[in-house]
Amino acid sequence: MGLKLLVNADIRLPELTTVHIPDGVNDAAVRGQLLEQFGIEIGGGLGAFKGKLWRVGLMGHSCQIRHVVTFLAALETALKDQGFTPENDGVDAAMKIIHG
C-alpha cells in the first residue's frame, strides 16, 4: 500500500507493527472507522508518536491469515475514505508473500 514502517525489518518485533500515518490522513477517523465498521481495533501512537503512527498487534487470534487479510482490506478502505491513494493492493501483496 506504500505505507512506511517505523522499525527496520532486522530489529522489528513480529508481534507489533508500527506504521507511519500518511500525511493528510486523520488518525482518529481511521481508527474509529476500523472499529465501528469492521470491528478491528488498532492502537494510536504514544508520547512523541501520538497522531503520527499506528500500533498493530499481531498475536494470537489476530495473526491468522484470514484476520490479517481482513485487516489489510479494511485499512485500505479506511485510507481511501480519507483520500489516500495506496501505491498497490495490500491484500494482493500479502497473498503473494503468503502463497509465493
N, C-alpha and C positions, 0 to 999 in steps of 0.2 A: 504494500500500500504506500510505500515511500515514507513510512514513519521512522523516526530515529530513536534508537535505544540509548539510555544513559550510560550503561556499563558495557565495556568491551567484552566480546564473547569469551575470551580466555579467562576472565575472572567473574563472569556472570553466574549467579545462582539460578539453577533450573526451576526453583520453586517460586521465584518472584521476578517478574519482568517489569522494568521501569521504562516507560515510554514518554518521550517528549511530546507535549501537546502542540500541535501545529499552530503557527501564527494565525490569528483570526478565529480560532475555534474556542468556544465557551466551555470551559472545564465543567462547570456545574450542569450546564444544559446537556452535555453528552452523557455524563454520569447519571443524571436524572432520567434521560430517555432510556438508557440501557436498563435501569432498574424498573421503571414504570412499564415500558413496552415489552421488554424481553425477560424481566426477572433476573437480570445479571447485575451484580454489584462489584465495582472496582473501587480502589482507594484513590484518593487525590494525593497530591504531594504534601509533604510536611515541611515545616520550617521554611528555609530559603527556597524550597521547591514547590511551595503552595501555589496552585494555579499554573504551574509550569510542567508538571508531569503526572502521569497516572501510574498507580501500582497495581499490577495484575497478578493475582495469585494463581499458581498452577500446581496445587497439591490435592491429593486425594481424588474425590469425585470430579472435581473441576478439570483435572488434567486428562480425562478421557478424550479420545479423538473427537467424538461427536460433540462434546461440550466446547472444545477448542474451536472447532469449525463453526459452531453456532455463535460463539463469541465474536469471531472474526467477521462473520456476516452481519451481526448486529452492530458492531463497531463501525463497519463500513457504511451501513445505513445511517447511523447517527452522525458520522463525519460528513457524509453527503448532505444531510439535512442542515448542517452548519455551513455549507458552501465549500467544503474542502473536496478537492478532486484527487482521489487516490491515484498513484502512479501505475498501479496494477491491481488485479483482483486478489485480495488476501486469501480467500478460500482456495482459489486455484493454485496459488503459490504454495500454500500449506499442503494441499493434496499431492503436489509434485514432490515435496520433501518427504511426506509420509509414505507414498507409494512408489517413489522413484520415478 
